[in-house]
């Protein structure tokens, strides 16, 4: 299974959670992460903090991305992940195209079905069931693709779509049909199982698994978990950091590991 991704270099991302921080701190964090050499800077799409004080400071995802597009110059940016329920699919496509242009072609369109009930209740969205939200995502993805193809001006590139989640019957099938990047959480045992199922969906959808970059959320010592995940074909490793003071120490450890791995395996490029 790892053969699918052997041609890709290891990349490291950071998810800068837009919670408990002032804007200046969040902006400074993305600029510093870029200076340290991170490959992708993600935010998330919620309206309230997920950790710590539940009514704490919080900023909205896509306006953050628009500002990050101006504050940075090299790093790719995106949401890990946009909640499909919060915006009309055509509007989301237009927003993504706009941030793509502002950033000079650095946007990743990360999307998922949504799950945080408080967001839905407070902002007046229908929470429904997990099945309802997944079905909504399944019908939104082709609408997003269709709108991206119609917009004038067109996106600067084929905007990469990242789909987050590990649901084996629905989410991974959507990944096989629509995604350029698949993001998951879990240890190597979980990832190995999901990778196998994703490969099966790719086969049934007529998709080459090598077209889908594998991404996993990570923490701790990269030498402890990174090598096995890399064997499974994971190539994007993302560290999550919360405010108000974004400590980039752990991120720097993963960046150093990335550089060592890529230097030792030039054939991956």
N, C-alpha and C positions, 0 to 999 in steps of 0.2 A: 504493500500500500504506500510506503514512503517513496516509492519510485515516482509517483505522480508529481511530487513537489521538489524533486532533487535538483531541478534547474533553477530554483528560486533561492536568492540570498535570504538570510535571516533578517527580519526587520523588528524593530521595537517601537511600540506605541505607548502613549500615556493617556489615561482618561482623567482629565482634570474636572472633578465633580464640582458643579457650580453652586455649591452649598456652603453656608456659614462664612462666606468671604465677601469682602467688598470688591467692587469691580476692579479697582487698581491691583488688588492682590491676584485676581484671576487673570488679568491681562499680563501682569508681570510673570506669572507662572508659565504661560504659554510661550512668552518670549524667551525665558530662561531655558525651557525645555528644548526649544529650537536651537538655541545657542549650544546646548550640550550635545546636539546631533540626533535627537529623536526623529523617527521616520514619520509617525502619524500622531497628531494631537486630537483626541476625542473629548467631547463633552457628553452629557446625557440629556435626555428629554423628559424632565419631570418638572413639576411646579412647586414641590415641597421637598425638603431634605429627606433622604432615605435613612440617614444615620444621624445620631445626635439629636439635638433639639428639633422636634418635628415641625415647629413653627418658625424655625430659624431662617436666616437670610438665604435667598435663592434667586437665581436668574434664569430667564427663558432661553431655551436651546438655540433657536435659529437666529435670533438677534445676536447672541454671543458669537455664533459662527461667522456672521457677516462682519463683526468687529475683528475677530481673529484673522479673517481674510486680509484685512488691512494691516493688522499688527505684525504679521509674519510674512516671510517671503519665500521660504523653501519647503517647510513641513507640509505634508498633507493634513487636512482637517476634516472632521466629520462628527456625526453623532453616534454614540454607542449606547443605545440606538434611538432613532426617531420613533415615537409611538404613532403608528398608522392612524389611530383613532382621532388624533387631535387636529388634523388638517385634511381638507379635501385633497384627493390624490393629484388632481390637476394643479391645484395651488402649490402643493409640495414640490411637484416637478418644476414649476416656475421658480420657486424659491431656490431650489437646488441649482438650476441653470444660472440664476443670478449670482449666487455665491461662487459657483464655478468660475464665472467671469471676473468677479471681484478679486478672487484669489489667483487668477492666472492659470486655472486648470488644476487646482489642488484639492478639490472637494471629493470626498467619498460619501456616497449616499447610504448611510446606515439606517436600517429600518427593521422594525419588529412589530408584533401584534399588540403589545401593551399588556400591563398586568397590575399597575399600582392603583388600587381602587380609590384611594383618597384623591388622586388627581382627577379622576372621572367625576366623583361626587362633587367636588368643590368647583369644578369648571363646567359642569352641566353636560358631560358626555355620557352616553349610555354604556354602562360597564358590561352588561350581558354576561355571557359565559365565555370560557376560553375558546370553545368551539366557534362561537359567534365571532369573536375577535380574529381568530385565525382565518375564518371564511372571508371576513372583511379584508384582511391583508391579501388573500389570494386573488380577490377581484380587483384590488387596488394596484397591484404590481404591473399588470399589463396596461392599465390606464396611465400610470406614471411613464412607462416606456413609450406609449403612444404620444403623450403630451410632449415629452422630451424631443421626440422626432419632429414635432410640428412647430416648436418655438422659434421665434425670429428675434434676435440672432440665435442660432443653434448653440448648444454647449461647445466649449472649446475642445472637448474630447468626449469619448464615450465615457460618461460619468460612471465610475465603478459603483456597483451596488453591493453593499454588505448586508447580509441577513443574519440577525442574531437569534440563537435558540437551538435547542437540541431535540425538539419533538420529532419522533421517529416516523410517524405516519403522515404528518402534514408539513411541518416546518422544513424538514430535510428534503422533502420533495420540492417545496418551493425554492430551496437553495439550489437544487439540481437544475431547475427550470430557469431561474432568474439571476442568481447571484454570481458575482465575481470574487467575493470574499465571504467565507462562512465563519462566524464568531460563536464560540462556545465557552463554557466554564466547566471545570472539573479536572480530576486527576487523570493520569495517563490511562488508567483502566477504562474510565468513562469515555475519554476521547477516542481510544482505540475502537470501542464498540460503535460510537457515533460515526467515525470515519468509515468503518465497514458498511454501515447502513447507507451513508451518503454515496459511497461508491456504487451500491446496488441501485439507488435511485438514479444516479447518473447513467447507469447502463440502461435502465428502462426508459429514460427520457432522451437517450441518444446524445448525451453530453460527455465530453472528455473531462474526467476528474481533474486533469492537470490545469484546466482553465479556472479552477476555483482555488484561491489562496485560503489556507487554513489558519485561523486566528484563535488564540486562547487567552483568556485573562489569567495573569500569573501574579505571584507574590513570593516573598522570601528569597532564598539563595538560588540564583539561576543555575549554578552548577549542580544543585540537587534535583531540580525538576526539568530544566531546559533540555538536556541531552535526550532523554527518553521521549519528550514531546516532539523534539525535532526528528527523531527516528520515525515517528508516526506521521510525519509530513507537515507538522505545524511550522509555519514560517513567520507569522506575526504574533509577537508576544507583548501583551498590553498590561501595564501596571496601572492600578487605579489609586488616585490620591485625592483626599478631601481637603477643604479649607478649614480654617482661615489661613493657615500657614502651610503652603504646599512644600513638603520636604522632598526634595528630588534625590535624596541619597540612594534609595532603593532603585530608582530609575537609572541612576548612573552605573550601578552594579550590572544591571541588565544590558546597558549600552556597551559596557566593557566586554561582557560575555559575547554579545553580538559581534563585536569587532574581532575578537579572538577566533570565533567560529568561522566567520567569513574569510578571515585571512588564511585560515588553515584549509579551507575548502574552496579554492578559486573556481573549481568547476561548477559550483552552485550559481555562478553568475552567468 
